[in-house]
Structures are given as C-alpha cells and as structure tokens.
Amino acid sequence: MTPPVPAVLALLAERIRDDVLPVMGDSYGGQQMQRSLMLLQAVSEEFDRAAARRVEEITALQTLFEQAAAVVEAPELARALRDATDARADFTPATLSISALDQQLQALRALLITLQIWTERCDTPQAQALGQAIWRELRRGTERRQLSGARF
C-alpha cells in the first residue's frame, strides 16, 4: 500500500506540532520547526492541486491566444499564437507530470510576454482590449497559485 502524500505530510506536520514544538518552545530551533510546519502544510496543499492548476492555466492561456490570433496584425506573432492554440492535445500520463506541464507553461508564458509587448505598442482598441484580457488572466493566474491562508 502506498500512503497518499497529503496524508503523510499531514502526519509529519502533526508530529512537529504536537511532539516537537512543545519541547522546543520559542527557541531559535522552535521557530525553525514552526516554519517547517508551515512549509509542510503549503507543500501538502500544492501537491494536491499541482497538476489541475497547471492544466487550468495552460487551457486559459491557449484560449486567450486563440482570441488574440484573430486580432494580432503581426504575422509572426499571429502564427505563434495559432501554433500554441493548435498544440492543444489530450493530456496523457506523460504530459501530466509536473515537469512536463511546467515546461509547456514556460513556453506559453514567454509567448504571453511577447503578446503583451505587442499590445502595449499597438494603439488600437482591439489591442487595448486584449491587453486588459491579459491583465485579467495574470490576476487569475496569481489567484490560482495562492495558498489557503486558513492554516498559516
């Protein structure tokens, strides 16, 4: 039997909280253990949602690029946006590894920067609307990555 990672991390956090922290008190070591406890809780939360959050962000960026490709007048950028949109694929076990998803996200984020630069240099209502859509997605991306503060 393989124990679920969040359960193992929760058990470790419980041991630190109940067994180690009371003994160490407010010492420097106790403060370090308190930080370790918070990190374990954050890692547990992120582990549980890591793939889903990345897939959601990839999908959101590809949707944004699909909309942008119809507006962007620069041929090379429009082609790169279409290519990023056409690259949509069914996720498989190989493509759902965190490293594979991070690699795909890195490429999409680089393209997003290029697109944002284009919107800032282009003075059309469509480019301005696209720039606002980019900022909305950046805000949503930040919200996706936030950890719940309830346990910290």
LOSE-61227 format. One record per atom (N, C-alpha, C, O): residue number from 1; x, y, z negated. Coordinates in nm, 3 decimals. Each point is the difference from the previous one (the first is absolute). Last residue first. Layout:
% LOSE-61227
(NUM (X Y Z)) ...
END
This chain:
% LOSE-61227
(152 (-0.225 2.892 -0.800)) (152 (0.132 0.061 -0.019)) (152 (-0.003 0.108 -0.101)) (152 (0.102 0.062 -0.028)) (151 (-0.471 -0.335 0.217)) (151 (0.084 -0.082 -0.085)) (151 (0.131 0.068 -0.034)) (151 (0.080 -0.057 -0.074)) (150 (-0.413 0.267 0.351)) (150 (-0.069 -0.044 -0.121)) (150 (0.092 -0.077 -0.093)) (150 (-0.014 0.008 -0.122)) (149 (0.082 0.189 0.577)) (149 (0.066 0.058 -0.118)) (149 (-0.056 -0.051 -0.128)) (149 (0.049 0.036 -0.107)) (148 (0.011 -0.244 0.625)) (148 (-0.101 0.041 -0.097)) (148 (0.072 0.050 -0.124)) (148 (0.093 -0.065 -0.048)) (147 (0.148 0.125 0.512)) (147 (-0.028 -0.106 -0.097)) (147 (-0.108 0.049 -0.094)) (147 (-0.014 0.119 -0.025)) (146 (0.122 0.033 0.555)) (146 (-0.006 0.033 -0.142)) (146 (-0.030 -0.122 -0.084)) (146 (-0.080 -0.086 0.037)) (145 (0.095 0.110 0.454)) (145 (0.120 -0.045 -0.072)) (145 (-0.003 0.031 -0.149)) (145 (0.086 -0.047 -0.075)) (144 (-0.436 0.184 0.381)) (144 (0.010 -0.146 0.005)) (144 (0.115 -0.052 -0.086)) (144 (-0.011 -0.106 -0.061)) (143 (-0.043 0.574 0.121)) (143 (-0.100 -0.054 -0.093)) (143 (0.005 -0.153 -0.002)) (143 (-0.018 -0.060 -0.106)) (142 (0.287 0.281 0.418)) (142 (0.050 0.025 -0.136)) (142 (-0.096 -0.057 -0.103)) (142 (0.043 -0.059 -0.099)) (141 (-0.179 0.043 0.542)) (141 (0.112 -0.091 -0.021)) (141 (0.060 0.015 -0.139)) (141 (0.036 -0.098 -0.064)) (140 (-0.371 0.399 0.205)) (140 (-0.057 -0.131 -0.030)) (140 (0.111 -0.103 -0.026)) (140 (-0.015 -0.087 -0.086)) (139 (0.152 0.513 0.222)) (139 (-0.060 0.008 -0.134)) (139 (-0.058 -0.136 -0.039)) (139 (0.020 -0.046 -0.113)) (138 (0.143 0.090 0.547)) (138 (0.112 0.003 -0.094)) (138 (-0.051 0.005 -0.145)) (138 (0.056 -0.064 -0.089)) (137 (-0.374 0.097 0.432)) (137 (0.053 -0.136 -0.011)) (137 (0.119 -0.005 -0.096)) (137 (0.013 -0.096 -0.076)) (136 (-0.196 0.518 0.171)) (136 (-0.098 -0.081 -0.074)) (136 (0.050 -0.143 -0.019)) (136 (-0.013 -0.057 -0.108)) (135 (0.271 0.345 0.374)) (135 (0.011 0.035 -0.142)) (135 (-0.101 -0.078 -0.085)) (135 (0.031 -0.040 -0.112)) (134 (-0.053 -0.014 0.578)) (134 (0.125 -0.057 -0.051)) (134 (0.013 0.029 -0.148)) (134 (0.032 -0.089 -0.078)) (133 (-0.387 0.288 0.305)) (133 (-0.025 -0.144 -0.019)) (133 (0.125 -0.070 -0.054)) (133 (-0.010 -0.091 -0.082)) (132 (0.047 0.543 0.200)) (132 (-0.081 -0.014 -0.121)) (132 (-0.030 -0.147 -0.029)) (132 (0.001 -0.043 -0.116)) (131 (0.219 0.140 0.516)) (131 (0.088 0.029 -0.114)) (131 (-0.074 -0.012 -0.132)) (131 (0.055 -0.052 -0.097)) (130 (-0.303 0.019 0.490)) (130 (0.081 -0.120 -0.019)) (130 (0.097 0.018 -0.117)) (130 (0.022 -0.092 -0.078)) (129 (-0.272 0.460 0.211)) (129 (-0.089 -0.099 -0.061)) (129 (0.075 -0.130 -0.028)) (129 (-0.020 -0.064 -0.103)) (128 (0.251 0.396 0.336)) (128 (-0.022 0.043 -0.138)) (128 (-0.091 -0.099 -0.073)) (128 (0.024 -0.032 -0.116)) (127 (0.049 -0.036 0.573)) (127 (0.123 -0.028 -0.075)) (127 (-0.017 0.040 -0.147)) (127 (0.047 -0.070 -0.089)) (126 (-0.398 0.174 0.382)) (126 (0.010 -0.145 -0.015)) (126 (0.124 -0.037 -0.082)) (126 (-0.007 -0.088 -0.086)) (125 (-0.063 0.544 0.206)) (125 (-0.092 -0.045 -0.105)) (125 (0.007 -0.151 -0.024)) (125 (-0.013 -0.045 -0.114)) (124 (0.452 0.284 0.289)) (124 (-0.134 -0.022 0.053)) (124 (-0.091 -0.043 -0.115)) (124 (0.047 -0.052 -0.101)) (123 (0.466 0.158 0.156)) (123 (-0.097 0.096 -0.055)) (123 (-0.137 -0.016 0.066)) (123 (-0.055 0.096 0.053)) (122 (0.540 -0.385 -0.173)) (122 (-0.105 0.017 0.101)) (122 (-0.112 0.085 -0.060)) (122 (-0.054 -0.032 -0.105)) (121 (0.431 -0.108 -0.151)) (121 (0.054 0.078 0.112)) (121 (-0.105 0.032 0.106)) (121 (0.020 0.088 0.083)) (120 (-0.113 -0.359 -0.467)) (120 (0.043 0.130 -0.051)) (120 (0.054 0.090 0.110)) (120 (-0.001 0.123 -0.013)) (119 (-0.129 -0.572 0.105)) (119 (-0.119 0.079 -0.034)) (119 (0.039 0.139 -0.049)) (119 (-0.073 0.096 0.023)) (118 (0.420 -0.405 0.072)) (118 (-0.068 0.042 0.122)) (118 (-0.120 0.089 -0.033)) (118 (-0.022 0.102 0.065)) (117 (0.248 -0.301 -0.421)) (117 (0.082 0.107 0.059)) (117 (-0.067 0.052 0.126)) (117 (-0.005 0.121 0.023)) (116 (-0.189 -0.494 -0.219)) (116 (-0.024 0.120 -0.081)) (116 (0.081 0.118 0.053)) (116 (-0.050 0.112 0.005)) (115 (0.117 -0.534 0.193)) (115 (-0.132 0.053 0.033)) (115 (-0.028 0.128 -0.077)) (115 (-0.054 0.096 0.056)) (114 (0.445 -0.328 -0.158)) (114 (0.010 0.055 0.135)) (114 (-0.133 0.064 0.042)) (114 (-0.002 0.108 0.058)) (113 (0.005 -0.341 -0.461)) (113 (0.080 0.123 -0.013)) (113 (0.013 0.068 0.136)) (113 (-0.016 0.122 0.010)) (112 (-0.189 -0.542 -0.018)) (112 (-0.087 0.101 -0.061)) (112 (0.074 0.132 -0.016)) (112 (-0.058 0.107 0.024)) (111 (0.299 -0.483 0.118)) (111 (-0.084 0.052 0.108)) (111 (-0.094 0.108 -0.053)) (111 (-0.026 0.098 0.069)) (110 (0.281 -0.322 -0.383)) (110 (0.090 0.079 0.084)) (110 (-0.078 0.062 0.116)) (110 (0.022 0.116 0.034)) (109 (-0.253 -0.415 -0.308)) (109 (0.023 0.128 -0.069)) (109 (0.095 0.089 0.078)) (109 (-0.017 0.122 0.003)) (108 (-0.063 -0.560 0.155)) (108 (-0.119 0.082 0.016)) (108 (0.017 0.136 -0.067)) (108 (-0.045 0.102 0.052)) (107 (0.389 -0.421 -0.103)) (107 (-0.007 0.043 0.139)) (107 (-0.121 0.092 0.023)) (107 (0.011 0.100 0.070)) (106 (0.033 -0.296 -0.493)) (106 (0.111 0.093 0.022)) (106 (-0.004 0.055 0.142)) (106 (0.019 0.120 0.022)) (105 (-0.321 -0.465 -0.143)) (105 (-0.038 0.132 -0.052)) (105 (0.109 0.104 0.023)) (105 (-0.031 0.115 0.032)) (104 (0.120 -0.563 0.081)) (104 (-0.099 0.055 0.091)) (104 (-0.042 0.140 -0.045)) (104 (-0.014 0.091 0.082)) (103 (0.300 -0.324 -0.365)) (103 (0.070 0.031 0.125)) (103 (-0.096 0.063 0.101)) (103 (0.035 0.098 0.066)) (102 (-0.212 -0.260 -0.468)) (102 (0.078 0.122 -0.023)) (102 (0.074 0.042 0.126)) (102 (0.011 0.119 0.030)) (101 (-0.242 -0.528 -0.024)) (101 (-0.095 0.111 -0.002)) (101 (0.073 0.133 -0.020)) (101 (-0.035 0.100 0.062)) (100 (0.291 -0.491 -0.086)) (100 (-0.048 0.019 0.137)) (100 (-0.098 0.117 0.007)) (100 (0.005 0.079 0.094)) (99 (0.154 -0.206 -0.521)) (99 (0.109 0.056 0.081)) (99 (-0.043 0.025 0.144)) (99 (0.037 0.101 0.059)) (98 (-0.339 -0.313 -0.356)) (98 (0.017 0.142 -0.033)) (98 (0.110 0.062 0.084)) (98 (-0.013 0.114 0.045)) (97 (-0.268 -0.517 0.153)) (97 (0.102 0.015 -0.104)) (97 (0.020 0.150 -0.024)) (97 (-0.015 0.081 0.091)) (96 (-0.281 -0.263 0.246)) (96 (-0.052 0.050 -0.127)) (96 (0.103 0.002 -0.112)) (96 (-0.034 0.034 -0.113)) (95 (0.095 -0.207 0.566)) (95 (-0.011 0.146 0.006)) (95 (-0.054 0.059 -0.130)) (95 (0.000 0.122 -0.017)) (94 (0.048 -0.597 0.067)) (94 (0.132 0.061 0.024)) (94 (-0.006 0.151 -0.001)) (94 (0.093 0.066 -0.048)) (93 (-0.498 -0.322 0.007)) (93 (0.086 -0.012 -0.119)) (93 (0.137 0.066 0.019)) (93 (0.053 0.060 -0.094)) (92 (-0.410 0.159 0.395)) (92 (0.031 -0.142 -0.023)) (92 (0.082 -0.010 -0.128)) (92 (0.045 0.102 -0.052)) (91 (-0.397 0.268 0.328)) (91 (0.104 -0.022 -0.097)) (91 (0.013 -0.151 -0.025)) (91 (-0.100 -0.071 -0.016)) (90 (-0.055 0.315 0.475)) (90 (-0.053 -0.070 -0.116)) (90 (0.116 -0.025 -0.095)) (90 (0.109 -0.040 0.041)) (89 (-0.054 0.459 0.259)) (89 (-0.003 -0.145 0.014)) (89 (-0.070 -0.059 -0.121)) (89 (-0.011 0.063 -0.105)) (88 (0.161 0.425 0.391)) (88 (-0.087 -0.062 -0.100)) (88 (-0.007 -0.149 0.026)) (88 (-0.020 -0.045 0.112)) (87 (0.249 0.379 0.158)) (87 (0.075 -0.100 -0.077)) (87 (-0.084 -0.065 -0.109)) (87 (0.048 -0.085 -0.074)) (86 (-0.190 0.453 0.356)) (86 (-0.009 -0.129 0.071)) (86 (0.069 -0.111 -0.077)) (86 (-0.028 -0.118 0.021)) (85 (0.060 0.559 -0.184)) (85 (-0.139 -0.045 -0.011)) (85 (-0.017 -0.137 0.065)) (85 (-0.069 -0.087 -0.053)) (84 (0.481 0.299 0.091)) (84 (-0.020 -0.032 -0.142)) (84 (-0.141 -0.052 -0.022)) (84 (-0.022 -0.089 -0.083)) (83 (0.127 0.244 0.512)) (83 (0.074 -0.123 -0.028)) (83 (-0.020 -0.044 -0.145)) (83 (-0.018 -0.118 -0.028)) (82 (-0.161 0.532 0.162)) (82 (-0.076 -0.112 0.057)) (82 (0.069 -0.133 -0.028)) (82 (-0.066 -0.099 -0.031)) (81 (0.294 0.483 -0.099)) (81 (-0.122 -0.014 -0.082)) (81 (-0.084 -0.116 0.051)) (81 (-0.051 -0.080 -0.078)) (80 (0.428 0.201 0.326)) (80 (0.042 -0.062 -0.126)) (80 (-0.120 -0.023 -0.091)) (80 (-0.008 -0.101 -0.069)) (79 (-0.065 0.337 0.468)) (79 (0.030 -0.140 0.030)) (79 (0.040 -0.074 -0.129)) (79 (-0.042 -0.113 -0.022)) (78 (-0.026 0.576 -0.005)) (78 (-0.128 -0.067 0.023)) (78 (0.022 -0.149 0.028)) (78 (-0.077 -0.083 -0.048)) (77 (0.459 0.351 0.011)) (77 (-0.064 -0.018 -0.130)) (77 (-0.133 -0.072 0.015)) (77 (-0.032 -0.090 -0.078)) (76 (0.261 0.204 0.471)) (76 (0.075 -0.102 -0.075)) (76 (-0.063 -0.027 -0.136)) (76 (-0.010 -0.116 -0.042)) (75 (-0.186 0.461 0.324)) (75 (-0.013 -0.137 0.052)) (75 (0.072 -0.106 -0.082)) (75 (-0.056 -0.106 -0.027)) (74 (-0.178 0.568 -0.137)) (74 (0.138 -0.042 0.029)) (74 (-0.001 -0.147 0.042)) (74 (-0.036 -0.086 -0.080)) (73 (-0.358 0.309 -0.074)) (73 (0.030 0.031 0.140)) (73 (0.142 -0.041 0.040)) (73 (0.031 -0.008 0.119)) (72 (-0.432 -0.151 -0.500)) (72 (0.139 0.040 0.020)) (72 (0.030 0.015 0.148)) (72 (-0.030 -0.087 0.082)) (71 (-0.395 -0.078 -0.247)) (71 (0.017 0.145 -0.013)) (71 (0.140 0.047 0.039)) (71 (0.017 0.108 0.056)) (70 (-0.169 -0.572 -0.079)) (70 (-0.093 0.066 0.092)) (70 (0.020 0.151 0.004)) (70 (-0.047 0.067 0.092)) (69 (0.292 -0.344 -0.392)) (69 (0.043 -0.029 0.137)) (69 (-0.089 0.069 0.103)) (69 (0.045 0.033 0.110)) (68 (-0.146 -0.025 -0.584)) (68 (0.100 0.097 0.044)) (68 (0.040 -0.020 0.145)) (68 (0.024 0.097 0.072)) (67 (-0.317 -0.404 -0.289)) (67 (-0.066 0.129 0.020)) (67 (0.097 0.103 0.058)) (67 (-0.036 0.078 0.088)) (66 (0.215 -0.489 -0.206)) (66 (-0.095 -0.023 0.110)) (66 (-0.072 0.130 0.033)) (66 (-0.017 0.035 0.117)) (65 (0.298 -0.044 -0.491)) (65 (0.076 0.007 0.125)) (65 (-0.090 -0.021 0.121)) (65 (0.022 0.060 0.106)) (64 (-0.208 -0.109 -0.537)) (64 (0.036 0.140 0.022)) (64 (0.074 0.014 0.133)) (64 (-0.026 0.095 0.075)) (63 (-0.067 -0.527 -0.213)) (63 (-0.125 0.067 0.036)) (63 (0.026 0.147 0.030)) (63 (-0.053 0.054 0.097)) (62 (0.410 -0.305 -0.262)) (62 (-0.031 -0.040 0.138)) (62 (-0.129 0.064 0.048)) (62 (-0.011 0.037 0.117)) (61 (0.134 0.031 -0.565)) (61 (0.091 0.071 0.091)) (61 (-0.028 -0.037 0.145)) (61 (0.003 0.086 0.087)) (60 (-0.247 -0.314 -0.420)) (60 (-0.037 0.143 0.001)) (60 (0.089 0.077 0.097)) (60 (-0.049 0.084 0.075)) (59 (0.150 -0.539 -0.151)) (59 (-0.125 0.014 0.075)) (59 (-0.042 0.147 0.012)) (59 (-0.043 0.045 0.106)) (58 (0.413 -0.147 -0.376)) (58 (0.032 -0.027 0.140)) (58 (-0.124 0.021 0.086)) (58 (0.008 0.065 0.105)) (57 (-0.069 -0.038 -0.567)) (57 (0.073 0.116 0.051)) (57 (0.037 -0.018 0.147)) (57 (-0.011 0.094 0.078)) (56 (-0.197 -0.454 -0.302)) (56 (-0.093 0.113 0.008)) (56 (0.069 0.123 0.059)) (56 (-0.058 0.069 0.083)) (55 (0.321 -0.445 -0.176)) (55 (-0.086 -0.026 0.116)) (55 (-0.098 0.116 0.019)) (55 (-0.025 0.043 0.112)) (54 (0.293 -0.026 -0.495)) (54 (0.079 0.023 0.121)) (54 (-0.083 -0.024 0.126)) (54 (0.010 0.077 0.095)) (53 (-0.206 -0.168 -0.514)) (53 (0.025 0.143 0.013)) (53 (0.077 0.030 0.128)) (53 (-0.030 0.097 0.069)) (52 (-0.045 -0.548 -0.183)) (52 (-0.125 0.066 0.038)) (52 (0.021 0.149 0.023)) (52 (-0.053 0.058 0.095)) (51 (0.415 -0.318 -0.263)) (51 (-0.029 -0.029 0.141)) (51 (-0.125 0.074 0.046)) (51 (-0.001 0.058 0.109)) (50 (0.124 -0.001 -0.572)) (50 (0.105 0.041 0.094)) (50 (-0.037 -0.023 0.146)) (50 (0.007 0.093 0.080)) (49 (-0.233 -0.170 -0.538)) (49 (-0.061 0.074 0.111)) (49 (0.096 0.030 0.115)) (49 (-0.040 0.065 0.096)) (48 (0.158 -0.312 -0.505)) (48 (-0.135 -0.046 0.031)) (48 (-0.057 0.067 0.124)) (48 (-0.080 -0.061 0.071)) (47 (0.502 0.193 -0.252)) (47 (0.008 -0.134 0.058)) (47 (-0.137 -0.045 0.048)) (47 (-0.014 -0.056 0.108)) (46 (0.045 0.460 -0.350)) (46 (0.044 0.013 0.138)) (46 (0.009 -0.136 0.068)) (46 (-0.034 -0.011 0.118)) (45 (-0.076 0.020 -0.577)) (45 (-0.105 0.066 0.079)) (45 (0.040 0.007 0.147)) (45 (-0.081 -0.032 0.088)) (44 (0.401 -0.132 -0.387)) (44 (-0.113 -0.092 0.008)) (44 (-0.111 0.058 0.087)) (44 (-0.056 -0.069 0.085)) (43 (0.424 0.341 -0.185)) (43 (0.037 -0.105 0.096)) (43 (-0.115 -0.098 0.017)) (43 (-0.028 -0.044 0.112)) (42 (-0.019 0.375 -0.443)) (42 (-0.005 0.059 0.134)) (42 (0.030 -0.104 0.107)) (42 (-0.067 -0.005 0.104)) (41 (0.108 -0.124 -0.554)) (41 (-0.140 0.024 0.032)) (41 (-0.015 0.058 0.141)) (41 (-0.091 -0.037 0.073)) (40 (0.525 -0.024 -0.240)) (40 (-0.064 -0.130 0.023)) (40 (-0.147 0.018 0.038)) (40 (-0.050 -0.068 0.089)) (39 (0.287 0.451 -0.217)) (39 (0.042 -0.048 0.131)) (39 (-0.063 -0.135 0.033)) (39 (-0.043 -0.023 0.113)) (38 (-0.025 0.204 -0.542)) (38 (-0.075 0.078 0.100)) (38 (0.037 -0.046 0.141)) (38 (-0.087 -0.008 0.087)) (37 (0.327 -0.184 -0.438)) (37 (-0.140 -0.041 -0.007)) (37 (-0.082 0.072 0.106)) (37 (-0.081 -0.061 0.069)) (36 (0.525 0.193 -0.130)) (36 (-0.007 -0.130 0.068)) (36 (-0.143 -0.053 0.001)) (36 (-0.044 -0.059 0.099)) (35 (0.130 0.447 -0.344)) (35 (0.008 0.028 0.144)) (35 (-0.010 -0.130 0.081)) (35 (-0.067 -0.005 0.103)) (34 (0.091 -0.041 -0.564)) (34 (-0.129 0.063 0.034)) (34 (-0.003 0.032 0.149)) (34 (-0.101 -0.022 0.066)) (33 (0.503 -0.134 -0.241)) (33 (-0.096 -0.109 0.013)) (33 (-0.139 0.054 0.034)) (33 (-0.075 -0.063 0.075)) (32 (0.412 0.374 -0.164)) (32 (0.030 -0.070 0.126)) (32 (-0.098 -0.115 0.023)) (32 (-0.044 -0.024 0.112)) (31 (0.022 0.251 -0.520)) (31 (-0.048 0.088 0.107)) (31 (0.024 -0.064 0.137)) (31 (-0.083 0.010 0.090)) (30 (0.255 -0.231 -0.464)) (30 (-0.146 -0.005 -0.001)) (30 (-0.061 0.085 0.110)) (30 (-0.097 -0.040 0.065)) (29 (0.562 0.060 -0.137)) (29 (-0.038 -0.129 0.059)) (29 (-0.151 -0.016 0.006)) (29 (-0.052 -0.054 0.098)) (28 (0.219 0.430 -0.322)) (28 (0.026 0.012 0.143)) (28 (-0.041 -0.129 0.072)) (28 (-0.064 0.005 0.105)) (27 (-0.197 0.060 -0.551)) (27 (0.141 0.006 0.038)) (27 (0.013 0.018 0.151)) (27 (-0.098 -0.010 0.074)) (26 (-0.305 -0.040 -0.372)) (26 (0.026 0.116 0.085)) (26 (0.146 0.015 0.040)) (26 (0.041 0.106 0.045)) (25 (-0.237 -0.595 -0.176)) (25 (-0.044 0.132 -0.044)) (25 (0.032 0.109 0.101)) (25 (-0.009 -0.022 0.121)) (24 (0.090 -0.484 -0.158)) (24 (0.097 0.101 0.043)) (24 (-0.039 0.141 -0.043)) (24 (0.086 0.087 -0.015)) (23 (-0.365 -0.471 -0.071)) (23 (0.129 -0.023 -0.065)) (23 (0.097 0.114 0.030)) (23 (0.078 0.041 -0.086)) (22 (-0.509 -0.053 0.295)) (22 (-0.013 0.024 -0.145)) (22 (0.133 -0.016 -0.074)) (22 (0.024 0.069 -0.099)) (21 (-0.031 -0.160 0.576)) (21 (-0.014 0.141 -0.038)) (21 (-0.017 0.021 -0.151)) (21 (0.062 0.091 -0.054)) (20 (-0.046 -0.542 0.238)) (20 (0.126 0.073 0.005)) (20 (-0.014 0.143 -0.051)) (20 (0.078 0.044 -0.085)) (19 (-0.457 -0.355 0.104)) (19 (0.110 -0.061 -0.074)) (19 (0.125 0.087 -0.008)) (19 (0.066 0.004 -0.103)) (18 (-0.491 0.122 0.330)) (18 (-0.037 -0.058 -0.129)) (18 (0.119 -0.049 -0.083)) (18 (-0.005 0.002 -0.123)) (17 (0.055 0.205 0.569)) (17 (-0.086 0.085 -0.082)) (17 (-0.020 -0.055 -0.141)) (17 (0.009 0.074 -0.098)) (16 (0.231 -0.331 0.417)) (16 (0.074 0.122 -0.033)) (16 (-0.081 0.086 -0.096)) (16 (0.051 0.047 -0.102)) (15 (-0.262 -0.429 0.268)) (15 (0.109 -0.037 -0.091)) (15 (0.080 0.124 -0.042)) (15 (0.034 0.016 -0.117)) (14 (-0.369 0.043 0.443)) (14 (-0.059 -0.028 -0.132)) (14 (0.108 -0.035 -0.102)) (14 (-0.005 0.046 -0.114)) (13 (0.132 0.006 0.562)) (13 (-0.035 0.129 -0.059)) (13 (-0.058 -0.018 -0.140)) (13 (0.031 0.076 -0.091)) (12 (0.056 -0.464 0.339)) (12 (0.125 0.066 -0.038)) (12 (-0.027 0.135 -0.067)) (12 (0.061 0.034 -0.102)) (11 (-0.430 -0.259 0.280)) (11 (0.052 -0.071 -0.116)) (11 (0.131 0.062 -0.049)) (11 (0.019 0.019 -0.120)) (10 (-0.205 0.145 0.516)) (10 (-0.083 0.040 -0.114)) (10 (0.048 -0.069 -0.128)) (10 (0.002 0.062 -0.106)) (9 (0.201 -0.185 0.510)) (9 (0.041 0.135 -0.038)) (9 (-0.080 0.050 -0.120)) (9 (0.055 0.067 -0.088)) (8 (-0.177 -0.479 0.271)) (8 (0.133 -0.011 -0.061)) (8 (0.047 0.137 -0.047)) (8 (0.052 0.014 -0.111)) (7 (-0.453 -0.030 0.350)) (7 (-0.017 -0.063 -0.132)) (7 (0.134 -0.012 -0.072)) (7 (0.008 0.022 -0.121)) (6 (-0.016 0.141 0.569)) (6 (-0.055 0.097 -0.096)) (6 (-0.019 -0.058 -0.140)) (6 (0.017 0.071 -0.100)) (5 (0.140 -0.370 0.443)) (5 (0.097 0.102 -0.040)) (5 (-0.061 0.103 -0.095)) (5 (0.062 0.030 -0.102)) (4 (-0.241 -0.540 0.127)) (4 (-0.014 0.125 0.076)) (4 (0.092 0.108 -0.056)) (4 (0.012 0.016 -0.122)) (3 (0.114 -0.544 0.092)) (3 (-0.079 0.101 -0.070)) (3 (-0.010 0.128 0.084)) (3 (0.096 0.038 0.067)) (2 (-0.049 -0.556 0.091)) (2 (0.072 0.126 0.005)) (2 (-0.084 0.105 -0.071)) (2 (-0.113 0.027 0.041)) (1 (0.153 -0.595 -0.061)) (1 (-0.084 0.118 0.000)) (1 (0.088 0.124 0.000)) (1 (0.096 0.009 -0.077)) 
END
